[in-house]
Amino acid sequence: MKKSLIVILGPTASGKTSLATNLAKKYNGEIICADSRSVYKKLDIGTAKPTKYEQAQVPHHMLDVVEAGEIFTVAEFKKGAEEKIAGIFSLDKTPFLVGGSGLYIDSVIYGLQIPKVPPDWQLREKLEKLSKEQLLSKIKKLDPKFAKIVDINNKRRLIRALEVIKKTGKKFSALRRKNPPKYPILILGINVPRRELIKKIDDRVDQRIKQGMIEEIEGLIRYGVDPKWLDNLGLEYRYLSRYVRGQISKAEAIRQLKSAIHQFARRQMTWFKKNKDIIWIKDSTEADPSRTGEGLRAEAEEKINKFLQK
């Protein structure tokens, strides 16, 4: 089999992991997880890491790379993912890059030259005192293009963008130039109608609560993870840690969390829809009940078969 990379992407709760596991198993592949939070150890339920069963079906990479509370950059992910891809190629297998973190995915498929700017702890401490809104306002003035796509709820990402801009004197968006891919790449995106995606998100939040997501966060705090780091991480770890620390009620934490994930999914799609290289496969139970499960998988396999035959 020729050296090719297959990418499976989509918004949160769109079913990427299940689909990719089945596809990688069929096409003698291994999965590289492109998620900015699943790289952290002990963050399992809140990041929707592949289950033990899924990991037993197909090897998964770039999971549990660093300890919770540490700093992990896009440049580090790119380096690690490229090493894993080379290793999978050496086994005559097909790498599947799977996830919803747009910048992580783009860094690999387009060989983005991510600037290697070391942390400026003095600057970070100064920026940490600002609100997300204040940070975003600064980015809008310095790099309006990046301000439109950055995750506004990810304070770490906002601070890092400002850090790079100030240290290099260049716009963060301009530093991420695309390069021709080193090998053929097929990019498949799962497109779920907005109303259905919102229901999937809400159902998954409820399911994660039952699975012990609150207990996971309590354990992280007991382990010594700084609550401020959890808050900066966003989504589940922000709102549920606020509940654990007694800042808001459980009901309010869940309400705010669901709303934040709805907005996050919208921003993910805004990022992806700008990429004309993505081939979209539609997952809609309203239009056709067969679009989930076997129907969606069959469409993906059709696209992959045509790609591999070229």
LODO-723225 format. One line per field, with one value per residue (C-alpha): y, x, z; residue number from 1; residue in one letter. Coordinates in Angstrom, 1 decimal. Last residue first. Example, Ala and Ser with C-alpha at 12.3 -4.5 7.8 and 13.67 -1.06 7.14 Angstrom:
REM residues 2
v	[-1.1,-4.5]
u	[13.7,12.3]
w	[7.1,7.8]
seq	[2,1]
type	[S,A]
This chain:
REM residues 310
v	[6.6,3.4,4.5,7.6,5.7,3.2,5.9,7.7,4.5,3.5,6.9,6.4,2.8,4.1,6.7,4.1,1.5,3.7,6.9,7.9,4.9,6.9,9.2,12.9,13.1,10.6,12.9,12.2,13.7,13.0,16.1,16.0,18.6,20.2,23.4,24.3,27.4,25.1,23.5,26.7,27.8,24.2,24.2,27.6,26.2,23.2,25.6,27.6,24.4,23.3,26.6,26.3,22.7,23.8,26.8,24.6,21.9,24.3,26.0,22.7,21.8,25.1,27.7,28.7,25.8,24.5,21.4,23.6,25.7,22.5,21.5,24.7,24.9,21.2,20.4,23.4,25.3,24.4,27.8,26.7,23.5,25.4,27.8,24.8,23.9,20.1,18.7,15.1,16.2,18.7,16.0,13.6,16.2,16.6,12.9,12.7,15.3,13.3,10.2,8.2,9.6,13.2,11.9,10.6,14.0,15.8,13.2,13.8,17.6,17.2,14.8,17.0,20.0,18.0,17.0,20.6,21.7,19.1,16.8,17.0,14.5,15.6,13.4,14.6,12.3,13.0,12.0,12.4,15.2,17.8,21.2,23.9,26.1,29.3,29.6,32.6,34.9,33.9,34.7,38.2,39.1,41.0,37.7,38.0,40.1,38.0,34.7,35.8,37.2,33.8,31.9,34.1,33.5,29.7,29.4,31.4,28.9,30.3,32.5,29.5,31.4,31.6,35.3,36.6,35.0,37.3,40.4,40.0,42.9,44.8,41.7,40.0,42.8,42.6,38.8,39.2,41.7,39.4,36.4,38.5,39.9,38.9,35.9,38.5,39.8,36.3,35.2,38.2,37.3,33.6,34.2,30.7,29.8,30.8,28.0,29.4,26.8,26.3,24.6,21.3,21.4,18.1,18.2,21.7,21.7,18.9,20.6,23.9,22.4,20.5,18.1,14.8,11.9,11.5,8.0,6.4,3.6,0.5,-0.7,-0.9,1.9,4.0,3.8,5.0,7.9,8.9,8.6,10.9,13.4,13.3,14.0,16.9,18.4,18.0,19.7,22.6,22.9,23.3,21.4,23.1,21.0,20.9,17.3,15.3,14.9,12.5,10.7,10.2,11.0,7.5,4.9,1.3,-0.3,-2.7,-2.5,1.3,1.1,-1.4,0.8,3.7,6.5,9.7,11.7,14.7,15.0,11.3,10.8,13.7,11.7,12.2,15.1,14.7,14.3,18.1,19.5,16.7,15.2,11.5,9.5,6.3,3.1,1.5,-1.8,-0.5,-2.3,-1.6,2.0,2.4,0.9,3.0,6.1,5.8,5.3,8.2,10.7,10.4,14.0,14.7,17.5,18.9,17.1,15.4,12.1,12.4,9.7,9.8,8.0,5.9,3.4,0.0]
u	[-5.5,-6.9,-6.3,-8.5,-11.3,-11.3,-11.2,-14.2,-16.3,-15.1,-16.4,-19.8,-20.0,-19.1,-21.9,-24.4,-23.1,-23.3,-25.2,-26.6,-29.0,-31.7,-32.0,-32.9,-33.4,-30.6,-28.1,-24.4,-23.1,-19.7,-17.7,-14.6,-12.2,-9.7,-11.8,-10.8,-12.8,-15.5,-13.1,-12.5,-16.2,-17.1,-14.8,-16.2,-19.8,-18.6,-17.2,-20.4,-22.4,-19.7,-20.1,-23.9,-23.6,-21.0,-23.1,-26.1,-24.0,-22.3,-25.7,-27.2,-24.2,-24.3,-21.6,-18.4,-18.3,-14.9,-16.4,-18.9,-16.1,-14.2,-17.3,-17.3,-13.7,-12.7,-15.7,-15.2,-12.0,-8.3,-7.9,-10.2,-8.2,-5.0,-6.5,-7.6,-3.9,-3.4,-2.3,-3.6,-6.5,-7.4,-7.2,-9.3,-12.1,-12.0,-12.4,-15.2,-17.1,-16.6,-17.9,-19.6,-22.9,-21.6,-20.2,-23.6,-25.3,-22.5,-22.9,-26.7,-26.2,-23.6,-25.6,-28.7,-26.6,-25.3,-28.8,-29.9,-26.8,-26.9,-23.9,-21.0,-18.2,-15.1,-12.9,-9.4,-7.5,-3.8,-1.2,2.4,4.8,2.1,2.8,3.4,1.0,2.0,1.3,3.4,1.0,-1.9,0.3,1.0,4.7,6.8,8.3,8.1,4.9,3.0,4.2,3.2,-0.2,-1.0,0.1,-2.1,-5.1,-4.4,-4.1,-7.3,-9.3,-12.8,-12.1,-11.1,-9.2,-10.9,-11.9,-9.1,-6.6,-7.6,-7.8,-4.1,-2.8,-6.0,-8.2,-5.5,-5.7,-9.5,-9.2,-7.0,-9.4,-12.4,-10.5,-9.9,-6.5,-4.4,-2.9,-1.5,1.0,2.0,2.4,4.7,6.9,6.9,8.0,7.7,10.1,9.0,9.5,7.3,4.9,6.0,2.8,3.4,0.0,-1.3,0.5,0.0,-3.5,-4.6,-3.3,-4.7,-8.1,-8.4,-11.3,-9.6,-8.3,-5.1,-5.2,-1.9,-1.9,0.4,3.6,5.3,7.7,4.7,3.4,6.8,6.8,3.3,4.4,7.3,5.1,2.6,5.3,6.8,3.4,2.3,5.4,4.8,1.2,2.4,2.1,2.5,2.1,-0.9,-1.9,1.2,2.4,1.8,-1.3,-2.6,-0.5,-1.0,-3.7,-3.2,-6.4,-8.9,-7.5,-7.6,-11.3,-12.0,-10.0,-12.2,-10.9,-10.5,-13.6,-11.7,-13.8,-13.7,-10.0,-7.9,-5.5,-2.6,-2.7,-2.5,-6.3,-6.5,-5.3,-6.8,-5.3,-5.3,-3.0,-4.7,-3.2,-4.2,-4.7,-7.5,-10.4,-9.1,-8.4,-11.9,-13.6,-11.5,-12.1,-15.8,-16.0,-13.5,-15.1,-18.7,-19.8,-19.6,-17.1,-16.9,-15.4,-12.2,-11.0,-7.7,-6.2,-2.5,-0.9,2.2,1.3,0.0]
w	[-7.5,-6.1,-2.5,-2.9,-4.6,-1.8,0.9,-0.5,-0.7,2.8,4.1,2.5,4.0,7.4,7.4,6.4,8.9,11.9,11.4,8.0,7.9,9.7,6.7,6.7,10.4,11.3,9.7,9.4,6.2,4.7,3.8,1.6,3.1,0.8,0.6,4.1,5.3,6.5,9.0,11.0,11.1,12.0,15.0,16.0,16.0,18.0,20.6,20.8,21.5,24.0,25.9,26.1,27.4,30.0,31.2,31.8,33.5,35.8,36.6,37.6,39.7,41.5,41.1,42.9,45.2,44.2,42.6,40.7,39.4,38.5,36.5,34.5,33.6,33.2,31.1,28.7,29.2,29.8,31.5,34.3,34.7,34.9,37.4,39.5,39.8,39.5,42.8,42.7,44.9,42.2,39.5,41.6,42.0,38.3,37.7,40.3,38.3,35.1,36.8,34.0,35.0,34.4,31.1,30.0,30.7,28.7,25.9,25.7,25.5,22.7,20.7,21.0,19.8,16.9,15.8,15.7,13.9,11.1,11.4,9.0,9.4,7.6,5.4,4.5,2.1,2.0,-0.6,0.7,1.7,1.7,0.0,2.7,4.4,6.2,9.9,10.8,9.0,11.4,14.4,13.1,13.3,15.9,16.8,20.7,20.8,18.3,19.8,23.4,22.1,20.5,23.6,25.8,23.6,23.4,27.2,27.7,25.6,25.7,22.6,20.6,17.8,14.4,14.0,16.2,13.8,11.0,13.3,14.3,16.4,17.2,17.3,19.5,22.1,22.2,22.6,25.6,27.2,26.6,28.0,31.2,32.0,35.0,33.0,30.5,33.1,34.3,30.7,30.0,33.0,32.0,28.5,27.1,24.3,20.7,18.3,15.5,13.9,10.3,9.2,7.4,5.7,6.9,10.2,11.5,10.0,12.3,15.4,14.4,13.7,17.0,16.2,15.9,13.9,11.9,10.4,9.5,7.0,7.6,5.9,9.3,8.3,7.3,10.9,12.3,9.9,11.0,14.6,14.1,12.3,15.2,17.8,15.9,15.2,18.8,20.1,17.7,18.8,22.3,25.6,29.0,32.1,34.5,33.6,32.9,29.3,26.3,27.6,24.0,21.0,19.4,19.2,18.2,16.8,18.4,21.9,21.9,21.0,23.8,26.3,25.2,23.0,25.0,25.5,26.8,30.0,30.6,30.3,31.6,33.8,31.4,29.0,25.2,25.3,25.6,22.3,20.3,17.1,18.0,15.8,14.8,13.3,10.1,8.4,6.2,8.0,11.5,10.7,9.3,12.4,14.8,12.7,12.8,16.5,17.2,14.8,16.1,15.8,19.5,19.1,15.6,12.6,11.4,9.9,8.1,6.0,5.3,2.4,1.8,-0.9,0.0]
seq	[310,309,308,307,306,305,304,303,302,301,300,299,298,297,296,295,294,293,292,291,290,289,288,287,286,285,284,283,282,281,280,279,278,277,276,275,274,273,272,271,270,269,268,267,266,265,264,263,262,261,260,259,258,257,256,255,254,253,252,251,250,249,248,247,246,245,244,243,242,241,240,239,238,237,236,235,234,233,232,231,230,229,228,227,226,225,224,223,222,221,220,219,218,217,216,215,214,213,212,211,210,209,208,207,206,205,204,203,202,201,200,199,198,197,196,195,194,193,192,191,190,189,188,187,186,185,184,183,182,181,180,179,178,177,176,175,174,173,172,171,170,169,168,167,166,165,164,163,162,161,160,159,158,157,156,155,154,153,152,151,150,149,148,147,146,145,144,143,142,141,140,139,138,137,136,135,134,133,132,131,130,129,128,127,126,125,124,123,122,121,120,119,118,117,116,115,114,113,112,111,110,109,108,107,106,105,104,103,102,101,100,99,98,97,96,95,94,93,92,91,90,89,88,87,86,85,84,83,82,81,80,79,78,77,76,75,74,73,72,71,70,69,68,67,66,65,64,63,62,61,60,59,58,57,56,55,54,53,52,51,50,49,48,47,46,45,44,43,42,41,40,39,38,37,36,35,34,33,32,31,30,29,28,27,26,25,24,23,22,21,20,19,18,17,16,15,14,13,12,11,10,9,8,7,6,5,4,3,2,1]
type	[K,Q,L,F,K,N,I,K,E,E,A,E,A,R,L,G,E,G,T,R,S,P,D,A,E,T,S,D,K,I,W,I,I,D,K,N,K,K,F,W,T,M,Q,R,R,A,F,Q,H,I,A,S,K,L,Q,R,I,A,E,A,K,S,I,Q,G,R,V,Y,R,S,L,Y,R,Y,E,L,G,L,N,D,L,W,K,P,D,V,G,Y,R,I,L,G,E,I,E,E,I,M,G,Q,K,I,R,Q,D,V,R,D,D,I,K,K,I,L,E,R,R,P,V,N,I,G,L,I,L,I,P,Y,K,P,P,N,K,R,R,L,A,S,F,K,K,G,T,K,K,I,V,E,L,A,R,I,L,R,R,K,N,N,I,D,V,I,K,A,F,K,P,D,L,K,K,I,K,S,L,L,Q,E,K,S,L,K,E,L,K,E,R,L,Q,W,D,P,P,V,K,P,I,Q,L,G,Y,I,V,S,D,I,Y,L,G,S,G,G,V,L,F,P,T,K,D,L,S,F,I,G,A,I,K,E,E,A,G,K,K,F,E,A,V,T,F,I,E,G,A,E,V,V,D,L,M,H,H,P,V,Q,A,Q,E,Y,K,T,P,K,A,T,G,I,D,L,K,K,Y,V,S,R,S,D,A,C,I,I,E,G,N,Y,K,K,A,L,N,T,A,L,S,T,K,G,S,A,T,P,G,L,I,V,I,L,S,K,K,M]
